[in-house]
Amino acid sequence: MFFIRLGIVVAWLALILGIMQFGLGFYVASQGDADIRAAMTARYLGRGGSVAAINQGLILFVVGVALGILATIGNKISGWTKANSRLSA
């Protein structure tokens, strides 16, 4: 049960951080002036740039969704096995 709850918490964190990183990368990429975009990239995104931030944000989002699905499946299986053990006893 501990790992299921941990998986749900980590999935939510991955979703939130993925959306934030994607949004920040998209915001920096949408800046019109090249000097402002370069300054924002150096300050907020580091060496990778806005495209790398968008890609990493999407990957983090997908990993969060997958982990959430797995945690939900684990929770359902855990409840199913507990119900079957009560019936057989």
N, CA, C and O atoms as CSV, one atom per row, in Angstrom:
chain,resi,resn,atom,element,x,y,z
A,1,MET,N,N,0.801,-1.177,0.000
A,1,MET,CA,C,0.000,0.000,0.000
A,1,MET,C,C,0.864,1.270,0.000
A,1,MET,O,O,0.495,2.285,-0.591
A,2,PHE,N,N,2.007,1.195,0.665
A,2,PHE,CA,C,2.913,2.338,0.723
A,2,PHE,C,C,3.398,2.728,-0.674
A,2,PHE,O,O,3.433,3.911,-1.012
A,3,PHE,N,N,3.770,1.736,-1.482
A,3,PHE,CA,C,4.310,2.021,-2.804
A,3,PHE,C,C,3.234,2.534,-3.755
A,3,PHE,O,O,3.526,3.301,-4.672
A,4,ILE,N,N,2.001,2.113,-3.537
A,4,ILE,CA,C,0.907,2.619,-4.360
A,4,ILE,C,C,0.707,4.102,-4.081
A,4,ILE,O,O,0.582,4.900,-5.009
A,5,ARG,N,N,0.676,4.469,-2.810
A,5,ARG,CA,C,0.516,5.888,-2.456
A,5,ARG,C,C,1.708,6.709,-2.909
A,5,ARG,O,O,1.548,7.836,-3.376
A,6,LEU,N,N,2.897,6.151,-2.773
A,6,LEU,CA,C,4.091,6.838,-3.243
A,6,LEU,C,C,4.038,7.033,-4.759
A,6,LEU,O,O,4.411,8.091,-5.266
A,7,GLY,N,N,3.579,6.018,-5.473
A,7,GLY,CA,C,3.445,6.127,-6.921
A,7,GLY,C,C,2.448,7.197,-7.334
A,7,GLY,O,O,2.666,7.909,-8.315
A,8,ILE,N,N,1.358,7.313,-6.592
A,8,ILE,CA,C,0.364,8.340,-6.903
A,8,ILE,C,C,0.935,9.733,-6.663
A,8,ILE,O,O,0.726,10.638,-7.470
A,9,VAL,N,N,1.653,9.906,-5.558
A,9,VAL,CA,C,2.256,11.209,-5.260
A,9,VAL,C,C,3.301,11.580,-6.307
A,9,VAL,O,O,3.333,12.715,-6.780
A,10,VAL,N,N,4.152,10.629,-6.666
A,10,VAL,CA,C,5.178,10.887,-7.669
A,10,VAL,C,C,4.545,11.167,-9.033
A,10,VAL,O,O,5.042,12.006,-9.783
A,11,ALA,N,N,3.459,10.472,-9.356
A,11,ALA,CA,C,2.766,10.720,-10.618
A,11,ALA,C,C,2.214,12.140,-10.667
A,11,ALA,O,O,2.339,12.817,-11.688
A,12,TRP,N,N,1.605,12.597,-9.577
A,12,TRP,CA,C,1.094,13.969,-9.545
A,12,TRP,C,C,2.220,14.985,-9.665
A,12,TRP,O,O,2.090,15.975,-10.385
A,13,LEU,N,N,3.323,14.749,-8.966
A,13,LEU,CA,C,4.467,15.657,-9.075
A,13,LEU,C,C,5.014,15.699,-10.490
A,13,LEU,O,O,5.350,16.771,-10.993
A,14,ALA,N,N,5.108,14.544,-11.138
A,14,ALA,CA,C,5.610,14.498,-12.513
A,14,ALA,C,C,4.667,15.243,-13.458
A,14,ALA,O,O,5.117,15.957,-14.354
A,15,LEU,N,N,3.374,15.076,-13.257
A,15,LEU,CA,C,2.403,15.798,-14.090
A,15,LEU,C,C,2.549,17.303,-13.920
A,15,LEU,O,O,2.618,18.036,-14.907
A,16,ILE,N,N,2.595,17.761,-12.695
A,16,ILE,CA,C,2.669,19.202,-12.430
A,16,ILE,C,C,3.976,19.785,-12.947
A,16,ILE,O,O,3.974,20.822,-13.609
A,17,LEU,N,N,5.099,19.121,-12.647
A,17,LEU,CA,C,6.396,19.624,-13.102
A,17,LEU,C,C,6.528,19.556,-14.621
A,17,LEU,O,O,7.135,20.438,-15.229
A,18,GLY,N,N,5.966,18.521,-15.238
A,18,GLY,CA,C,6.001,18.418,-16.694
A,18,GLY,C,C,5.226,19.534,-17.360
A,18,GLY,O,O,5.685,20.108,-18.348
A,19,ILE,N,N,4.051,19.848,-16.830
A,19,ILE,CA,C,3.253,20.938,-17.387
A,19,ILE,C,C,3.968,22.275,-17.202
A,19,ILE,O,O,3.969,23.112,-18.104
A,20,MET,N,N,4.578,22.476,-16.028
A,20,MET,CA,C,5.294,23.728,-15.778
A,20,MET,C,C,6.497,23.883,-16.701
A,20,MET,O,O,6.739,24.966,-17.234
A,21,GLN,N,N,7.245,22.810,-16.889
A,21,GLN,CA,C,8.421,22.881,-17.741
A,21,GLN,C,C,8.023,23.089,-19.199
A,21,GLN,O,O,8.659,23.863,-19.914
A,22,PHE,N,N,6.978,22.404,-19.638
A,22,PHE,CA,C,6.487,22.589,-20.996
A,22,PHE,C,C,6.027,24.032,-21.202
A,22,PHE,O,O,6.352,24.653,-22.214
A,23,GLY,N,N,5.276,24.559,-20.246
A,23,GLY,CA,C,4.781,25.926,-20.367
A,23,GLY,C,C,5.904,26.947,-20.379
A,23,GLY,O,O,5.873,27.896,-21.163
A,24,LEU,N,N,6.890,26.763,-19.522
A,24,LEU,CA,C,8.019,27.690,-19.491
A,24,LEU,C,C,8.818,27.620,-20.783
A,24,LEU,O,O,9.217,28.653,-21.322
A,25,GLY,N,N,9.053,26.420,-21.284
A,25,GLY,CA,C,9.766,26.286,-22.551
A,25,GLY,C,C,9.010,26.917,-23.704
A,25,GLY,O,O,9.610,27.559,-24.566
A,26,PHE,N,N,7.706,26.742,-23.724
A,26,PHE,CA,C,6.890,27.340,-24.778
A,26,PHE,C,C,6.872,28.855,-24.651
A,26,PHE,O,O,6.918,29.564,-25.656
A,27,TYR,N,N,6.805,29.361,-23.409
A,27,TYR,CA,C,6.805,30.803,-23.199
A,27,TYR,C,C,8.114,31.433,-23.666
A,27,TYR,O,O,8.105,32.475,-24.321
A,28,VAL,N,N,9.229,30.806,-23.331
A,28,VAL,CA,C,10.530,31.334,-23.749
A,28,VAL,C,C,10.658,31.266,-25.269
A,28,VAL,O,O,11.191,32.185,-25.890
A,29,ALA,N,N,10.171,30.183,-25.866
A,29,ALA,CA,C,10.276,30.046,-27.327
A,29,ALA,C,C,9.396,31.047,-28.056
A,29,ALA,O,O,9.679,31.382,-29.206
A,30,SER,N,N,8.337,31.535,-27.420
A,30,SER,CA,C,7.419,32.448,-28.094
A,30,SER,C,C,7.856,33.911,-28.019
A,30,SER,O,O,7.192,34.781,-28.583
A,31,GLN,N,N,8.947,34.188,-27.340
A,31,GLN,CA,C,9.427,35.571,-27.260
A,31,GLN,C,C,9.948,36.023,-28.614
A,31,GLN,O,O,10.699,35.307,-29.275
A,32,GLY,N,N,9.544,37.206,-29.011
A,32,GLY,CA,C,9.881,37.699,-30.343
A,32,GLY,C,C,11.314,38.158,-30.497
A,32,GLY,O,O,11.943,37.875,-31.516
A,33,ASP,N,N,11.843,38.854,-29.519
A,33,ASP,CA,C,13.184,39.402,-29.605
A,33,ASP,C,C,14.212,38.324,-29.267
A,33,ASP,O,O,14.097,37.632,-28.255
A,34,ALA,N,N,15.207,38.195,-30.124
A,34,ALA,CA,C,16.218,37.149,-29.937
A,34,ALA,C,C,17.059,37.389,-28.691
A,34,ALA,O,O,17.454,36.435,-28.022
A,35,ASP,N,N,17.338,38.650,-28.370
A,35,ASP,CA,C,18.137,38.946,-27.173
A,35,ASP,C,C,17.383,38.575,-25.900
A,35,ASP,O,O,17.957,38.007,-24.971
A,36,ILE,N,N,16.101,38.897,-25.866
A,36,ILE,CA,C,15.295,38.544,-24.694
A,36,ILE,C,C,15.183,37.031,-24.571
A,36,ILE,O,O,15.278,36.482,-23.474
A,37,ARG,N,N,14.978,36.354,-25.713
A,37,ARG,CA,C,14.867,34.900,-25.699
A,37,ARG,C,C,16.163,34.266,-25.212
A,37,ARG,O,O,16.132,33.297,-24.453
A,38,ALA,N,N,17.313,34.807,-25.647
A,38,ALA,CA,C,18.602,34.263,-25.205
A,38,ALA,C,C,18.815,34.495,-23.711
A,38,ALA,O,O,19.324,33.620,-23.011
A,39,ALA,N,N,18.427,35.669,-23.226
A,39,ALA,CA,C,18.591,35.964,-21.803
A,39,ALA,C,C,17.676,35.079,-20.962
A,39,ALA,O,O,18.090,34.574,-19.919
A,40,MET,N,N,16.432,34.889,-21.410
A,40,MET,CA,C,15.507,34.031,-20.670
A,40,MET,C,C,15.951,32.573,-20.701
A,40,MET,O,O,15.794,31.855,-19.713
A,41,THR,N,N,16.499,32.137,-21.818
A,41,THR,CA,C,16.992,30.762,-21.916
A,41,THR,C,C,18.142,30.545,-20.951
A,41,THR,O,O,18.196,29.527,-20.261
A,42,ALA,N,N,19.063,31.499,-20.900
A,42,ALA,CA,C,20.200,31.366,-19.983
A,42,ALA,C,C,19.750,31.410,-18.531
A,42,ALA,O,O,20.298,30.695,-17.692
A,43,ARG,N,N,18.758,32.239,-18.226
A,43,ARG,CA,C,18.334,32.397,-16.835
A,43,ARG,C,C,17.444,31.257,-16.351
A,43,ARG,O,O,17.631,30.754,-15.243
A,44,TYR,N,N,16.479,30.844,-17.169
A,44,TYR,CA,C,15.456,29.910,-16.700
A,44,TYR,C,C,15.633,28.474,-17.181
A,44,TYR,O,O,15.221,27.541,-16.491
A,45,LEU,N,N,16.234,28.281,-18.344
A,45,LEU,CA,C,16.269,26.937,-18.929
A,45,LEU,C,C,17.642,26.293,-18.921
A,45,LEU,O,O,17.740,25.069,-19.005
A,46,GLY,N,N,18.676,27.058,-18.825
A,46,GLY,CA,C,20.007,26.477,-18.826
A,46,GLY,C,C,20.533,26.254,-20.234
A,46,GLY,O,O,20.200,27.005,-21.150
A,47,ARG,N,N,21.349,25.230,-20.410
A,47,ARG,CA,C,22.044,25.021,-21.672
A,47,ARG,C,C,21.166,24.421,-22.765
A,47,ARG,O,O,21.426,24.641,-23.948
A,48,GLY,N,N,20.154,23.684,-22.402
A,48,GLY,CA,C,19.387,22.941,-23.390
A,48,GLY,C,C,18.558,23.790,-24.327
A,48,GLY,O,O,18.402,23.436,-25.496
A,49,GLY,N,N,18.035,24.873,-23.863
A,49,GLY,CA,C,17.196,25.725,-24.680
A,49,GLY,C,C,15.731,25.364,-24.558
A,49,GLY,O,O,15.354,24.433,-23.846
A,50,SER,N,N,14.910,26.128,-25.275
A,50,SER,CA,C,13.462,25.963,-25.135
A,50,SER,C,C,12.961,24.655,-25.735
A,50,SER,O,O,12.023,24.055,-25.209
A,51,VAL,N,N,13.566,24.209,-26.815
A,51,VAL,CA,C,13.111,22.960,-27.433
A,51,VAL,C,C,13.370,21.780,-26.502
A,51,VAL,O,O,12.525,20.895,-26.372
A,52,ALA,N,N,14.515,21.763,-25.864
A,52,ALA,CA,C,14.824,20.689,-24.918
A,52,ALA,C,C,13.886,20.741,-23.708
A,52,ALA,O,O,13.476,19.700,-23.196
A,53,ALA,N,N,13.547,21.947,-23.253
A,53,ALA,CA,C,12.632,22.071,-22.116
A,53,ALA,C,C,11.236,21.577,-22.485
A,53,ALA,O,O,10.574,20.920,-21.681
A,54,ILE,N,N,10.792,21.891,-23.697
A,54,ILE,CA,C,9.485,21.408,-24.149
A,54,ILE,C,C,9.489,19.891,-24.248
A,54,ILE,O,O,8.543,19.242,-23.803
A,55,ASN,N,N,10.533,19.321,-24.821
A,55,ASN,CA,C,10.624,17.862,-24.943
A,55,ASN,C,C,10.668,17.190,-23.573
A,55,ASN,O,O,9.965,16.205,-23.346
A,56,GLN,N,N,11.479,17.707,-22.666
A,56,GLN,CA,C,11.576,17.119,-21.330
A,56,GLN,C,C,10.272,17.260,-20.569
A,56,GLN,O,O,9.888,16.364,-19.817
A,57,GLY,N,N,9.585,18.384,-20.760
A,57,GLY,CA,C,8.294,18.563,-20.112
A,57,GLY,C,C,7.263,17.564,-20.597
A,57,GLY,O,O,6.500,17.012,-19.805
A,58,LEU,N,N,7.244,17.332,-21.899
A,58,LEU,CA,C,6.305,16.344,-22.445
A,58,LEU,C,C,6.636,14.933,-21.966
A,58,LEU,O,O,5.740,14.161,-21.626
A,59,ILE,N,N,7.916,14.605,-21.942
A,59,ILE,CA,C,8.321,13.279,-21.465
A,59,ILE,C,C,7.950,13.105,-19.996
A,59,ILE,O,O,7.456,12.047,-19.607
A,60,LEU,N,N,8.178,14.120,-19.183
A,60,LEU,CA,C,7.827,14.052,-17.767
A,60,LEU,C,C,6.321,13.911,-17.585
A,60,LEU,O,O,5.868,13.182,-16.703
A,61,PHE,N,N,5.550,14.600,-18.407
A,61,PHE,CA,C,4.097,14.495,-18.353
A,61,PHE,C,C,3.638,13.081,-18.690
A,61,PHE,O,O,2.794,12.520,-17.990
A,62,VAL,N,N,4.181,12.503,-19.750
A,62,VAL,CA,C,3.797,11.149,-20.165
A,62,VAL,C,C,4.209,10.127,-19.108
A,62,VAL,O,O,3.454,9.195,-18.828
A,63,VAL,N,N,5.390,10.286,-18.519
A,63,VAL,CA,C,5.824,9.383,-17.456
A,63,VAL,C,C,4.888,9.498,-16.249
A,63,VAL,O,O,4.571,8.492,-15.615
A,64,GLY,N,N,4.449,10.709,-15.932
A,64,GLY,CA,C,3.505,10.891,-14.836
A,64,GLY,C,C,2.173,10.219,-15.095
A,64,GLY,O,O,1.591,9.613,-14.195
A,65,VAL,N,N,1.683,10.325,-16.333
A,65,VAL,CA,C,0.429,9.658,-16.683
A,65,VAL,C,C,0.589,8.138,-16.575
A,65,VAL,O,O,-0.267,7.457,-16.011
A,66,ALA,N,N,1.684,7.618,-17.115
A,66,ALA,CA,C,1.913,6.173,-17.066
A,66,ALA,C,C,2.047,5.679,-15.626
A,66,ALA,O,O,1.496,4.637,-15.270
A,67,LEU,N,N,2.768,6.416,-14.816
A,67,LEU,CA,C,2.921,6.012,-13.419
A,67,LEU,C,C,1.595,6.092,-12.668
A,67,LEU,O,O,1.311,5.255,-11.812
A,68,GLY,N,N,0.793,7.087,-12.986
A,68,GLY,CA,C,-0.530,7.188,-12.369
A,68,GLY,C,C,-1.433,6.028,-12.752
A,68,GLY,O,O,-2.176,5.504,-11.922
A,69,ILE,N,N,-1.361,5.632,-14.019
A,69,ILE,CA,C,-2.150,4.485,-14.472
A,69,ILE,C,C,-1.697,3.214,-13.764
A,69,ILE,O,O,-2.523,2.418,-13.316
A,70,LEU,N,N,-0.394,3.029,-13.664
A,70,LEU,CA,C,0.121,1.839,-12.980
A,70,LEU,C,C,-0.245,1.829,-11.499
A,70,LEU,O,O,-0.568,0.777,-10.948
A,71,ALA,N,N,-0.196,2.996,-10.850
A,71,ALA,CA,C,-0.570,3.056,-9.437
A,71,ALA,C,C,-2.055,2.761,-9.258
A,71,ALA,O,O,-2.445,2.108,-8.290
A,72,THR,N,N,-2.886,3.238,-10.182
A,72,THR,CA,C,-4.317,2.953,-10.109
A,72,THR,C,C,-4.593,1.472,-10.321
A,72,THR,O,O,-5.425,0.885,-9.628
A,73,ILE,N,N,-3.899,0.871,-11.275
A,73,ILE,CA,C,-4.055,-0.566,-11.505
A,73,ILE,C,C,-3.610,-1.342,-10.267
A,73,ILE,O,O,-4.277,-2.291,-9.855
A,74,GLY,N,N,-2.487,-0.940,-9.676
A,74,GLY,CA,C,-2.009,-1.600,-8.460
A,74,GLY,C,C,-2.996,-1.464,-7.315
A,74,GLY,O,O,-3.177,-2.396,-6.532
A,75,ASN,N,N,-3.633,-0.307,-7.216
A,75,ASN,CA,C,-4.623,-0.100,-6.168
A,75,ASN,C,C,-5.834,-0.999,-6.385
A,75,ASN,O,O,-6.356,-1.574,-5.430
A,76,LYS,N,N,-6.283,-1.125,-7.625
A,76,LYS,CA,C,-7.425,-1.993,-7.922
A,76,LYS,C,C,-7.082,-3.457,-7.663
A,76,LYS,O,O,-7.893,-4.195,-7.102
A,77,ILE,N,N,-5.897,-3.876,-8.064
A,77,ILE,CA,C,-5.478,-5.266,-7.841
A,77,ILE,C,C,-5.345,-5.537,-6.348
A,77,ILE,O,O,-5.717,-6.611,-5.877
A,78,SER,N,N,-4.822,-4.577,-5.608
A,78,SER,CA,C,-4.683,-4.741,-4.158
A,78,SER,C,C,-6.051,-4.919,-3.509
A,78,SER,O,O,-6.218,-5.775,-2.641
A,79,GLY,N,N,-7.021,-4.124,-3.920
A,79,GLY,CA,C,-8.370,-4.269,-3.384
A,79,GLY,C,C,-9.015,-5.572,-3.799
A,79,GLY,O,O,-9.760,-6.173,-3.024
A,80,TRP,N,N,-8.739,-6.016,-5.012
A,80,TRP,CA,C,-9.308,-7.265,-5.514
A,80,TRP,C,C,-8.756,-8.465,-4.755
A,80,TRP,O,O,-9.500,-9.381,-4.404
A,81,THR,N,N,-7.433,-8.457,-4.500
A,81,THR,CA,C,-6.838,-9.589,-3.781
A,81,THR,C,C,-7.279,-9.603,-2.326
A,81,THR,O,O,-7.433,-10.676,-1.744
A,82,LYS,N,N,-7.490,-8.420,-1.719
A,82,LYS,CA,C,-7.982,-8.389,-0.336
A,82,LYS,C,C,-9.408,-8.930,-0.263
A,82,LYS,O,O,-9.755,-9.641,0.681
A,83,ALA,N,N,-10.228,-8.600,-1.246
A,83,ALA,CA,C,-11.605,-9.093,-1.251
A,83,ALA,C,C,-11.632,-10.603,-1.453
A,83,ALA,O,O,-12.436,-11.289,-0.822
A,84,ASN,N,N,-10.769,-11.139,-2.323
A,84,ASN,CA,C,-10.726,-12.585,-2.546
A,84,ASN,C,C,-10.193,-13.331,-1.323
A,84,ASN,O,O,-10.639,-14.445,-1.048
A,85,SER,N,N,-9.267,-12.755,-0.596
A,85,SER,CA,C,-8.744,-13.422,0.593
A,85,SER,C,C,-9.809,-13.463,1.692
A,85,SER,O,O,-9.840,-14.412,2.476
A,86,ARG,N,N,-10.672,-12.464,1.764
A,86,ARG,CA,C,-11.753,-12.478,2.754
A,86,ARG,C,C,-12.802,-13.522,2.401
A,86,ARG,O,O,-13.387,-14.141,3.290
A,87,LEU,N,N,-13.043,-13.721,1.106
A,87,LEU,CA,C,-14.041,-14.704,0.686
A,87,LEU,C,C,-13.567,-16.130,0.946
A,87,LEU,O,O,-14.368,-16.987,1.319
A,88,SER,N,N,-12.278,-16.393,0.753
A,88,SER,CA,C,-11.786,-17.760,0.912
A,88,SER,C,C,-11.575,-18.125,2.386
A,88,SER,O,O,-11.486,-19.307,2.718
A,89,ALA,N,N,-11.495,-17.143,3.254
A,89,ALA,CA,C,-11.244,-17.446,4.669
A,89,ALA,C,C,-12.482,-17.829,5.428
A,89,ALA,O,O,-12.410,-18.108,6.625
